[in-house]
């Protein structure tokens, strides 16, 4: 079948971009979306033209590298799926698709469909780790953890940091990403000693990076390829409020500052 692609082309971060139309014939329904772009790029290179730049690594929905807007939807129309897991059998002959990079102030476009997502790395660097000495690995089941907490922590830990939640949010909020990183540490015993300082640092860093605030639109949850729940955002907000109170400086008479 033939697929028509309207792709955002931008030579570098400083250049002005534009949409360019390409026709890709001979598309197999078994191709992944990235394989479709591979075929297009082979054709462009053969013509002496610049290939379309896009990120990819594992191509198994694990690394979080691939990601762009397909007809205005982050990762495309199929729920719980990354671009590399999206196959052309979900489209029909003659379909016209529009491909654009993530659109957010904190995600500047580097080239074509590639954006700089280093802001997410800086949020994690602000506190998304456990620095206390917890000793050697304990024997299995020696640290009791409620199944509900362990399940929620494991679900949150599935976040691959692709940035689709930011791109889909009207406010370009990174709340789902940040809350997932906080939940997968803060719900387990090993993460408790630094739980509240960690929350303050990561949420504050999120604001410093230029991400917007959460207004509960829920688009982030809808496009997340790992189906991270927005319940994590509520958990983050509760911990941030507690952390703000705990970190509030005392007045000179020894009473609370509030």
Secondary structure per residue as TSV (DSSP state, phi and psi in degrees):
chain	resnum	aa	ss	phi	psi
A	1	X	-	360.0	165.4
A	2	X	-	-109.9	135.0
A	3	X	E	-120.7	135.0
A	4	X	E	-103.9	126.3
A	5	X	E	-115.1	127.4
A	6	X	E	-105.0	107.7
A	7	X	E	-115.7	137.7
A	8	X	E	-73.1	119.6
A	9	X	E	-112.8	128.4
A	10	X	-	-146.3	118.6
A	11	X	S	-64.2	-39.9
A	12	X	S	-158.3	-177.8
A	13	X	S	-65.2	-26.7
A	14	X	S	-90.6	-21.5
A	15	X	S	-76.7	155.1
A	16	X	-	-80.5	137.6
A	17	X	-	-99.9	169.7
A	18	X	E	-157.9	160.5
A	19	X	E	-84.0	136.4
A	20	X	E	-126.4	136.1
A	21	X	E	-94.4	133.3
A	22	X	E	-133.0	141.7
A	23	X	E	-106.9	130.3
A	24	X	E	-119.8	101.6
A	25	X	-	-84.7	169.0
A	26	X	S	65.4	32.2
A	27	X	-	-80.0	128.4
A	28	X	-	-87.2	139.4
A	29	X	T	-60.3	-21.1
A	30	X	T	-86.6	-5.0
A	31	X	-	-69.7	145.3
A	32	X	B	-80.9	167.4
A	33	X	H	-63.6	-36.6
A	34	X	H	-69.4	-32.7
A	35	X	H	-67.0	-33.1
A	36	X	H	-60.4	-44.5
A	37	X	H	-67.5	-33.0
A	38	X	H	-59.9	-44.9
A	39	X	H	-63.5	-44.0
A	40	X	H	-60.1	-44.6
A	41	X	H	-65.7	-35.8
A	42	X	H	-61.0	-40.1
A	43	X	H	-66.4	-43.3
A	44	X	H	-64.1	-43.5
A	45	X	H	-62.8	-40.1
A	46	X	H	-63.0	-27.8
A	47	X	T	-87.9	-3.7
A	48	X	T	81.7	18.0
A	49	X	-	-100.9	161.8
A	50	X	-	-72.1	129.6
A	51	X	-	-69.5	159.3
A	52	X	-	-74.7	126.9
A	53	X	-	-86.4	127.5
A	54	X	-	-149.9	152.8
A	55	X	-	-87.6	146.6
A	56	X	-	-166.6	159.7
A	57	X	S	-149.5	-86.6
A	58	X	S	-74.1	-29.5
A	59	X	S	57.4	30.1
A	60	X	S	-129.4	14.9
A	61	X	S	73.6	23.9
A	62	X	S	-112.1	-40.9
A	63	X	S	-78.4	-27.7
A	64	X	-	81.9	6.7
A	65	X	-	-72.3	-48.0
A	66	X	-	-73.2	145.1
A	67	X	-	165.5	124.4
A	68	X	-	-161.2	172.5
A	69	X	E	-84.3	132.6
A	70	X	E	-119.1	111.2
A	71	X	T	52.3	41.5
A	72	X	T	81.1	4.8
A	73	X	E	-117.6	128.1
A	74	X	E	-63.3	125.7
A	75	X	T	69.3	3.8
A	76	X	-	93.7	-175.0
A	77	X	S	-79.9	-15.3
A	78	X	S	-88.9	121.8
A	79	X	T	-66.4	148.3
A	80	X	T	65.0	31.2
A	81	X	-	-137.4	134.8
A	82	X	-	-84.9	168.3
A	83	X	G	-59.4	-38.7
A	84	X	G	-69.9	-18.4
A	85	X	G	-95.6	-5.8
A	86	X	-	-84.1	125.6
A	87	X	B	-108.2	155.6
A	88	X	G	-72.4	-8.8
A	89	X	G	-66.7	-13.1
A	90	X	G	-85.2	0.6
A	91	X	S	-121.8	168.9
A	92	X	-	-124.9	164.8
A	93	X	T	-56.6	130.9
A	94	X	T	90.0	-2.8
A	95	X	-	-60.4	140.3
A	96	X	E	-109.6	125.1
A	97	X	E	-122.4	144.3
A	98	X	E	-109.7	123.8
A	99	X	E	-113.5	125.1
A	100	X	E	-136.2	155.4
A	101	X	-	-74.1	167.1
A	102	X	-	-54.2	140.5
A	103	X	-	-114.4	106.3
A	104	X	B	-162.4	144.6
A	105	X	T	-59.2	-35.8
A	106	X	T	-78.7	-6.3
A	107	X	B	-119.0	72.6
A	108	X	-	-63.2	140.1
A	109	X	E	-71.8	129.1
A	110	X	E	-93.9	-43.5
A	111	X	E	-170.4	130.9
A	112	X	T	48.7	-110.4
A	113	X	T	-98.3	9.4
A	114	X	E	-100.1	130.1
A	115	X	E	-120.9	160.6
A	116	X	-	-88.2	111.0
A	117	X	-	-104.6	22.6
A	118	X	H	-61.7	-21.4
A	119	X	H	-60.2	-35.0
A	120	X	H	-66.7	-37.3
A	121	X	H	-64.0	-37.6
A	122	X	H	-70.4	-30.7
A	123	X	H	-64.9	-44.2
A	124	X	H	-65.0	-41.7
A	125	X	H	-63.8	-23.7
A	126	X	T	-72.1	-16.3
A	127	X	T	171.8	5.1
A	128	X	-	-81.3	56.9
A	129	X	S	-159.7	170.5
A	130	X	-	-115.2	116.6
A	131	X	-	-103.4	-10.1
A	132	X	S	-73.9	152.1
A	133	X	-	-80.6	110.0
A	134	X	-	-99.6	6.4
A	135	X	-	78.4	-168.8
A	136	X	S	-75.6	168.7
A	137	X	-	-60.7	126.2
A	138	X	-	-74.9	161.4
A	139	X	-	-62.7	152.4
A	140	X	T	-57.1	136.9
A	141	X	T	68.3	10.4
A	142	X	S	-79.8	-21.2
A	143	X	S	-109.2	107.0
A	144	X	-	-69.0	130.1
A	145	X	-	-133.1	130.7
A	146	X	-	-62.2	138.5
A	147	X	H	-59.4	-37.5
A	148	X	H	-59.9	-43.0
A	149	X	H	-68.9	-42.5
A	150	X	H	-65.5	-38.5
A	151	X	H	-64.6	-43.9
A	152	X	H	-66.8	-38.6
A	153	X	H	-64.8	-42.8
A	154	X	H	-67.3	-38.6
A	155	X	H	-62.2	-43.0
A	156	X	H	-67.2	-35.0
A	157	X	T	-67.8	-10.7
A	158	X	T	-72.2	-13.6
A	159	X	-	-53.9	128.4
A	160	X	-	-104.3	4.4
A	161	X	-	64.7	34.4
A	162	X	-	-74.8	-27.4
A	163	X	-	91.7	4.7
A	164	X	H	-61.2	-34.6
A	165	X	H	-62.2	-38.9
A	166	X	H	-67.4	-45.1
A	167	X	H	-65.6	-32.5
A	168	X	H	-82.9	-24.6
A	169	X	S	-73.5	130.6
A	170	X	T	-59.9	-24.2
A	171	X	T	-97.0	1.2
A	172	X	-	52.4	47.2
A	173	X	B	-86.7	144.0
A	174	X	-	-104.0	23.9
A	175	X	H	-64.8	-38.4
A	176	X	H	-67.4	-44.7
A	177	X	H	-59.3	-52.9
A	178	X	H	-62.9	-42.2
A	179	X	H	-67.0	-33.8
A	180	X	H	-65.3	-43.1
A	181	X	H	-65.2	-35.4
A	182	X	H	-72.0	-40.8
A	183	X	H	-66.7	-40.7
A	184	X	H	-70.4	-15.2
A	185	X	H	-100.6	-43.4
A	186	X	H	-72.5	-16.3
A	187	X	T	-88.2	-9.7
A	188	X	S	-107.0	154.4
A	189	X	G	-56.5	-38.8
A	190	X	G	-64.6	-22.7
A	191	X	G	-93.5	-3.2
A	192	X	S	-67.9	-41.0
A	193	X	T	-56.5	-34.0
A	194	X	T	-109.5	14.0
A	195	X	H	-54.9	-53.0
A	196	X	H	-77.3	-43.3
A	197	X	H	-60.0	-36.8
A	198	X	H	-60.9	-45.7
A	199	X	H	-60.7	-45.3
A	200	X	H	-59.9	-47.8
A	201	X	H	-64.1	-44.1
A	202	X	H	-72.0	-40.8
A	203	X	H	-67.3	-41.0
A	204	X	H	-64.0	-39.2
A	205	X	H	-64.8	-37.5
A	206	X	H	-57.9	-42.5
A	207	X	H	-67.2	-39.9
A	208	X	H	-65.1	-28.0
A	209	X	T	-76.5	-11.8
A	210	X	T	96.3	10.9
A	211	X	-	-73.7	149.8
A	212	X	B	-80.7	175.7
A	213	X	-	-90.0	162.1
A	214	X	-	-84.6	129.2
A	215	X	-	-120.1	23.8
A	216	X	S	61.1	39.6
A	217	X	-	-73.9	-30.2
A	218	X	-	75.7	9.2
A	219	X	H	-64.3	-31.1
A	220	X	H	-60.5	-47.6
A	221	X	H	-64.4	-36.6
A	222	X	H	-64.8	-34.4
A	223	X	H	-101.1	-7.1
A	224	X	-	-61.5	121.9
A	225	X	T	-67.3	-17.5
A	226	X	T	-106.1	7.9
A	227	X	-	55.8	41.8
A	228	X	-	-64.4	133.6
A	229	X	-	-83.5	145.1
A	230	X	T	-72.9	-5.4
A	231	X	H	-58.0	-28.9
A	232	X	H	-64.5	-32.8
A	233	X	H	-65.9	-41.3
A	234	X	H	-62.2	-40.5
A	235	X	H	-62.5	-41.1
A	236	X	H	-64.9	-43.2
A	237	X	H	-63.7	-40.4
A	238	X	H	-63.5	-44.8
A	239	X	H	-66.8	-34.7
A	240	X	H	-66.5	-39.3
A	241	X	H	-64.8	-44.0
A	242	X	H	-63.7	-43.3
A	243	X	H	-63.9	-38.1
A	244	X	H	-63.5	-38.7
A	245	X	H	-69.4	-42.9
A	246	X	H	-64.7	-32.0
A	247	X	T	-91.4	0.5
A	248	X	-	-66.5	129.9
A	249	X	-	-68.4	149.5
A	250	X	-	-82.1	148.1
A	251	X	-	-75.4	169.7
A	252	X	T	-65.9	-26.5
A	253	X	T	-85.1	5.9
A	254	X	S	88.4	-2.7
A	255	X	S	-86.8	175.8
A	256	X	-	-70.1	152.3
A	257	X	-	-74.0	-18.6
A	258	X	-	-85.2	360.0
